[in-house]
Amino acid sequence: MKIKERIAIQFTILVAALLFVFSVVVYTVSSTFRQEEFFDRLRSKARTTCRLLVKVHGIDKDLLKVIDENTLTEMLDEKVLIFNSKNDLVYSSVDDKLLTYHANLLEEVREKNSIEFVQGESEVIGLLYTEGTEPLVVLASAFDKFGKSKQDNLIKTLTWGLIVGIVITVGLGFYFAGNSLRPISHINDQISLITAQNLSQKLDEGNRKDEIAQLAINFNTVLYRLNQAFEQQKSFVSHASHELRTPLAALKSEIQLGQRFLKNDPDLEEVFDNLFSDTERLISITNNLLFLARSMENIERLKMSQVRVEDLVFLAKEEILTTSPDYKVSIDYTSIPENERETVIEGNEELLKRVFLNLIDNACKYSENHEARILIDTNETYCGVTVKDEGYGISADDLPHIFNPFYRSALTSDLPGFGIGLSICQRIVELHKGHLSVESEPGKGSSFKVQLFHI
């Protein structure tokens, strides 16, 4: 889950919890206030009825019932019962619906002076009236239709408010989380474009004040240090390789000169032959290292032109067969390009030819039949060149490492080579913004594919 989504969800849960607690509190307070208010009305009704019955002369039970039925403050399903000290019913405001009561209830009222409870849908108040000649127990009940209706409307309002609030919170949460993390997304986009070829590129540091800007500043500092380390490494390899070339060339010349005077001594001839072979290997390694180091230094000065891929492949084939006549190289198209421009790319001819030279040489060298098959294919975007062989193949453990400098597969470690060629090929293809891939199976051969953008 992305940080933006996690923040939005956490924010939504927090706000939803607050809204829910607020709704519960509002409903509870409102419900309690409604009930207390209704109990006060019942209490007032009970006292008024007792007062009229006891203190006002000339009002009998029938007249009091008429008054109760026609009062403006009459409540729905209102009932008032008055009991004397012997628990006899001395007054009832209704005839058909009597409030259910027990002697224990009346005794409880006498003990506590006033009680409140709910019976079914009605609220009930019981109180002890002591202003007459004898204490009376009054039970008054009614259904608060208007209050319950307001309470139901409040529930609906709070529920819809909670739902709408959560929906709005989700939208705002994703919006503000995305807006807050947009600089990080921008930094990620910039970082994804940084490679070994452009370590000097810097991230946008924004206002240079907040935490995200500080992250960009620190990352730029790390990039600067990495770039310095890479430059020092490339400079060392370049200078070391360059300085080695002169003494190695002189050593080679001295060995060749010495070989002329050793025609009659087989043992010394063998020694000088081994020296010459080792010197050739050192010169080859030095030249490859020098090329590897300078290929990164000359990116901006690299001369590009429009070249045909098939022409480069044929040139590489001719050069390979000149130095190694026993090699066999075949070239074919997987399909004839519909547009002749599909095999034209923007690149450096010498560098790309070196890629195909290395791949063809490897394919022939690591095959018992010394044969390489080259297939050219195109699509709307790429021009591809696949170099296949039926050689030793590469194990699954070695595949991830074959493009590392000086790495050699265990299957070919006994054959001549330095493990630099594939690294150089990958570097050149990357300089041309292309892609170099490999498929291989031990004992069945390998297939290297170069993909380059065509014009």
C-alpha positions in Angstrom: 0.0 0.0 0.0 1.3 3.4 -0.9 2.0 6.0 1.7 -0.6 8.3 0.2 -3.3 5.7 0.6 -2.2 4.8 4.1 -2.3 8.4 5.2 -5.7 8.9 3.6 -7.1 5.8 5.3 -5.7 6.7 8.7 -7.0 10.2 8.4 -10.4 8.9 7.3 -10.5 6.4 10.3 -9.5 9.2 12.7 -12.1 11.7 11.4 -14.8 9.0 11.1 -14.1 8.0 14.7 -14.4 11.6 15.9 -17.6 12.1 13.9 -19.1 8.9 15.3 -18.2 9.8 18.9 -19.6 13.3 18.3 -22.8 11.9 16.9 -23.2 9.5 19.8 -22.6 12.3 22.3 -25.1 14.6 20.6 -27.7 11.8 20.4 -27.2 10.8 24.0 -27.4 14.3 25.3 -30.4 15.1 23.2 -32.2 11.8 24.3 -31.4 12.5 27.9 -32.6 16.1 27.7 -35.8 15.0 26.0 -36.5 12.4 28.6 -35.8 14.7 31.5 -38.0 17.4 30.0 -40.8 14.9 29.4 -40.5 13.6 33.0 -40.8 17.2 34.2 -44.0 17.6 32.2 -45.4 14.4 33.7 -44.4 15.5 37.2 -46.0 18.9 36.7 -49.2 17.2 35.3 -49.3 14.8 38.3 -49.0 17.6 40.9 -51.5 19.8 39.1 -54.0 17.0 39.0 -53.5 16.2 42.7 -53.8 19.9 43.6 -57.1 20.3 41.7 -58.5 17.1 43.3 -57.5 17.9 46.9 -57.4 21.7 47.2 -60.0 23.1 44.8 -63.5 22.7 46.2 -66.3 21.9 43.8 -64.2 19.8 41.4 -65.2 16.2 41.6 -63.6 13.3 39.7 -65.8 13.6 36.6 -65.2 17.3 36.3 -61.4 16.8 36.7 -61.5 14.1 34.0 -63.2 16.6 31.7 -60.5 19.2 32.5 -57.7 16.7 31.8 -59.2 15.7 28.5 -59.5 19.3 27.3 -56.3 20.8 28.6 -54.0 22.4 26.0 -51.0 20.5 27.4 -52.6 17.1 27.0 -50.0 14.5 26.0 -50.6 11.4 23.8 -51.9 8.4 25.6 -51.8 10.4 28.8 -52.9 8.5 32.0 -53.0 9.8 35.6 -53.7 7.5 38.6 -54.0 8.6 42.2 -53.9 6.2 45.1 -54.6 6.8 48.8 -52.6 5.4 51.7 -54.6 2.1 51.5 -53.6 1.7 47.8 -57.1 2.3 46.7 -57.6 4.0 43.4 -59.2 7.4 44.1 -58.8 8.9 40.6 -58.1 7.7 37.1 -58.0 10.0 34.1 -59.0 7.1 31.8 -61.4 4.2 32.0 -60.4 1.8 29.2 -56.6 1.9 29.6 -55.3 1.6 33.1 -51.7 1.8 33.9 -50.3 -1.5 35.0 -49.1 -1.2 38.6 -48.3 -3.3 41.7 -48.4 -2.7 45.4 -44.6 -2.9 45.5 -44.5 0.0 43.0 -46.6 2.2 45.3 -44.5 1.3 48.3 -41.4 2.2 46.4 -42.8 5.6 45.5 -43.7 6.2 49.2 -40.1 5.3 50.2 -38.3 7.4 47.5 -40.9 10.2 47.2 -40.4 10.2 43.4 -39.4 7.6 40.8 -39.0 7.6 37.0 -39.1 4.7 34.6 -40.1 3.6 31.1 -42.8 1.1 30.5 -43.2 0.0 26.9 -43.2 3.1 24.7 -44.4 5.4 27.6 -42.5 7.2 30.2 -43.9 6.9 33.8 -43.4 9.2 36.8 -44.5 8.2 40.3 -44.5 10.7 43.1 -45.7 11.1 46.7 -48.2 14.1 47.2 -48.3 15.2 50.8 -50.1 18.5 50.7 -53.6 17.1 51.5 -55.1 15.4 54.5 -53.4 12.1 53.6 -50.4 11.3 51.4 -51.4 10.3 47.9 -49.4 8.3 45.4 -49.7 9.6 41.8 -48.7 7.6 38.7 -48.6 9.6 35.5 -47.6 8.2 32.1 -47.7 9.3 28.5 -46.1 8.8 25.1 -43.8 11.6 23.9 -44.7 11.4 20.2 -43.3 14.8 19.3 -40.1 14.2 21.3 -39.6 10.7 19.8 -40.2 12.1 16.3 -37.5 14.8 16.8 -35.3 12.0 18.2 -35.8 9.9 15.1 -35.1 12.9 12.8 -31.9 13.6 14.8 -30.8 9.9 14.3 -31.4 10.3 10.5 -29.6 13.6 10.4 -26.6 12.3 12.4 -26.4 9.1 10.3 -26.5 11.0 7.0 -24.1 13.6 8.4 -21.7 10.8 9.4 -21.9 9.1 6.0 -21.4 12.3 4.0 -18.6 13.4 6.4 -16.8 10.1 5.8 -17.2 10.4 2.1 -15.9 14.0 2.1 -13.1 13.0 4.4 -12.0 10.2 2.1 -11.9 12.6 -0.9 -10.1 15.3 1.1 -7.7 12.8 2.6 -6.6 11.5 -0.7 -6.4 15.0 -2.1 -4.3 16.5 0.7 -2.2 13.3 1.1 -1.4 13.3 -2.6 -0.8 17.1 -2.6 1.5 16.8 0.4 3.4 13.8 -1.1 3.6 15.2 -4.6 7.1 16.6 -4.0 8.2 13.1 -3.0 6.6 11.7 -6.2 8.5 14.3 -8.2 11.7 13.3 -6.4 11.0 9.7 -7.3 10.5 10.6 -10.9 13.8 12.5 -11.0 15.7 9.7 -9.2 14.4 7.1 -11.7 16.1 9.0 -14.5 19.5 9.1 -12.8 21.9 6.5 -14.0 25.7 5.9 -13.9 25.9 8.2 -16.9 24.3 11.2 -15.4 25.3 11.2 -11.7 26.0 14.9 -11.9 22.2 15.6 -12.3 20.6 17.2 -9.3 17.2 16.9 -7.8 14.9 19.9 -7.4 15.4 21.2 -3.8 12.2 23.1 -3.6 12.0 25.8 -0.9 15.1 24.3 0.9 13.2 24.6 4.2 10.9 21.7 4.8 11.7 18.0 5.4 11.2 17.0 1.7 13.5 19.8 0.5 16.1 18.6 3.1 15.8 15.1 1.7 16.5 16.3 -1.8 19.5 18.3 -0.5 20.9 15.3 1.3 20.3 13.1 -1.8 22.1 15.7 -4.0 25.0 15.6 -1.6 25.1 11.8 -1.8 25.0 12.0 -5.6 27.8 14.5 -5.6 30.0 12.2 -3.5 29.1 9.2 -5.7 29.9 11.2 -8.8 33.3 12.2 -7.3 34.1 8.6 -6.4 33.1 7.4 -9.9 35.2 10.2 -11.5 38.2 9.3 -9.4 37.8 5.6 -10.3 37.5 6.3 -14.0 40.4 8.7 -13.9 42.6 6.2 -12.1 41.7 3.4 -14.6 42.1 5.7 -17.6 45.5 7.0 -16.4 46.8 3.7 -15.2 45.8 2.0 -18.5 47.3 4.8 -20.5 50.6 4.7 -18.6 50.7 0.9 -19.0 50.4 1.0 -22.7 53.8 2.5 -23.4 56.0 0.1 -21.3 53.9 -2.8 -22.5 54.5 -1.8 -26.2 58.2 -1.4 -25.5 58.2 -4.8 -23.7 56.5 -6.4 -26.7 59.1 -4.9 -29.0 62.0 -6.1 -26.9 60.5 -9.7 -26.8 60.1 -9.7 -30.6 63.7 -8.5 -30.9 64.9 -11.1 -28.6 63.1 -13.9 -30.5 65.3 -13.1 -33.6 68.4 -14.2 -31.7 67.1 -17.4 -30.3 66.6 -19.5 -33.3 68.9 -22.3 -32.1 67.7 -22.6 -28.5 64.3 -24.3 -28.2 64.0 -23.8 -24.5 64.5 -20.0 -24.7 62.2 -19.8 -27.7 59.4 -21.4 -25.6 60.1 -18.9 -22.8 60.0 -15.9 -25.2 56.8 -17.3 -26.9 55.1 -17.4 -23.5 56.3 -13.9 -22.6 55.0 -12.7 -25.9 51.6 -14.3 -25.4 51.3 -12.9 -21.9 52.3 -9.5 -23.1 49.6 -9.6 -25.8 47.1 -10.5 -23.1 48.2 -7.6 -20.9 48.0 -5.2 -23.8 44.5 -6.5 -24.7 43.3 -6.1 -21.1 44.9 -2.6 -20.9 43.2 -1.5 -24.1 39.9 -2.8 -23.0 40.2 -1.1 -19.6 41.1 2.1 -21.3 38.2 1.9 -23.6 35.8 1.0 -20.7 37.0 4.1 -18.7 37.0 6.5 -21.6 33.6 5.4 -22.9 32.0 7.3 -20.0 34.2 10.3 -20.4 33.4 11.0 -24.0 29.6 10.6 -23.9 28.9 14.3 -24.7 31.6 14.3 -27.5 30.5 11.0 -29.0 30.1 11.4 -32.7 26.7 10.1 -33.9 25.5 9.6 -37.4 22.8 7.6 -39.2 24.1 4.0 -39.9 22.5 0.8 -41.2 22.5 -2.0 -38.8 23.0 -4.7 -41.5 26.0 -2.8 -42.8 27.6 -2.9 -39.3 26.9 -6.6 -39.0 28.4 -7.4 -42.4 31.5 -5.3 -41.6 31.9 -7.1 -38.2 31.5 -10.5 -40.0 34.3 -9.6 -42.5 36.6 -8.4 -39.8 36.1 -11.6 -37.7 36.6 -13.9 -40.7 39.8 -12.0 -41.6 41.4 -12.7 -38.2 39.8 -16.1 -37.7 39.2 -17.9 -41.0 37.9 -21.0 -39.3 34.9 -19.2 -37.9 31.4 -19.6 -39.6 29.0 -16.7 -39.5 25.6 -16.6 -41.2 23.3 -13.5 -41.4 19.6 -13.6 -42.1 16.3 -11.6 -41.5 13.5 -13.0 -39.4 11.3 -10.9 -41.7 12.1 -8.4 -44.5 11.5 -4.9 -43.2 8.6 -3.1 -44.9 10.4 0.2 -44.6 14.1 0.5 -45.4 14.4 3.1 -42.6 13.6 0.5 -40.0 17.2 -0.7 -39.9 18.6 2.8 -39.8 19.7 4.0 -36.4 21.4 7.0 -34.9 24.7 5.9 -33.4 28.5 5.7 -33.4 29.6 3.3 -36.2 32.9 2.2 -34.6 31.4 1.5 -31.2 28.4 -0.4 -32.5 30.6 -2.4 -34.8 32.7 -3.3 -31.7 29.5 -4.7 -30.0 28.8 -7.0 -32.9 32.5 -8.0 -33.1 32.5 -9.0 -29.5 29.2 -10.9 -29.6 30.2 -12.8 -32.8 33.6 -13.6 -31.5 32.2 -14.9 -28.3 29.6 -17.0 -30.1 32.2 -18.6 -32.3 34.9 -19.0 -29.6 32.6 -20.7 -27.1 31.1 -23.1 -29.7 32.7 -26.4 -30.7 31.7 -25.9 -34.3 32.9 -22.2 -34.2 29.6 -21.1 -35.8 27.4 -18.0 -35.1 24.0 -17.3 -36.5 22.8 -13.7 -36.7 19.2 -12.7 -37.1 18.0 -9.2 -37.9 14.4 -8.2 -37.0 12.5 -4.9 -36.8 9.2 -3.5 -35.4 7.6 -0.1 -35.1 10.2 1.0 -32.5 13.3 -1.2 -32.4 15.8 -2.7 -34.8 17.0 -5.9 -33.2 20.1 -8.1 -33.8 20.3 -11.5 -32.3 23.5 -13.5 -32.2 23.0 -17.2 -31.5 25.4 -20.1 -30.9 25.2 -23.8 -30.0 28.0 -23.6 -27.5 28.5 -24.3 -23.8 25.7 -22.1 -22.7 25.5 -20.1 -19.4 24.1 -21.4 -16.1 21.2 -19.7 -14.3 23.6 -18.7 -11.5 26.0 -17.0 -13.9 23.4 -15.2 -16.0 22.8 -12.2 -13.6 26.6 -11.5 -13.5 27.9 -12.0 -17.0 27.8 -8.2 -17.8 30.0 -7.4 -14.8 33.6 -6.6 -15.7 36.0 -9.5 -15.4 33.3 -12.0 -14.5 33.5 -15.3 -16.4 31.2 -18.3 -16.4 32.4 -21.4 -14.7 31.6 -23.3 -17.9 34.1 -21.2 -19.9 36.8 -20.4 -17.3 39.3 -22.7 -19.0 39.0 -20.9 -22.4 41.0 -17.7 -23.3 39.3 -14.4 -22.4 39.2 -11.6 -19.8 35.5 -11.2 -19.0 35.5 -7.6 -20.2 33.9 -7.9 -23.7 30.2 -8.3 -22.6 30.6 -5.4 -20.1 31.9 -3.2 -22.9 29.0 -4.3 -25.2 26.4 -3.4 -22.5 28.1 0.0 -21.9 28.0 0.8 -25.6 24.4 -0.3 -26.0 23.4 1.8 -23.0 25.1 4.8 -24.5 22.9 4.4 -27.5 19.8 4.1 -25.2 19.3 0.5 -26.3 18.9 -2.8 -24.5 21.1 -5.9 -24.5 19.5 -9.2 -23.2 20.5 -12.8 -23.1 18.9 -16.2 -23.1 20.9 -19.3 -22.4 20.8 -22.9 -21.4 23.8 -25.0 -20.4 24.8 -27.4 -23.2 22.4 -25.9 -25.7 24.0 -22.5 -26.4 23.2 -18.8 -25.9 21.3 -16.1 -27.6 22.3 -12.4 -27.2 19.9 -9.7 -28.5 20.7 -6.1 -29.1 17.7 -3.7 -29.5 18.3 -0.2 -30.7 15.7 2.6 -31.6 15.5 3.1 -35.3 14.9 6.4 -37.1 
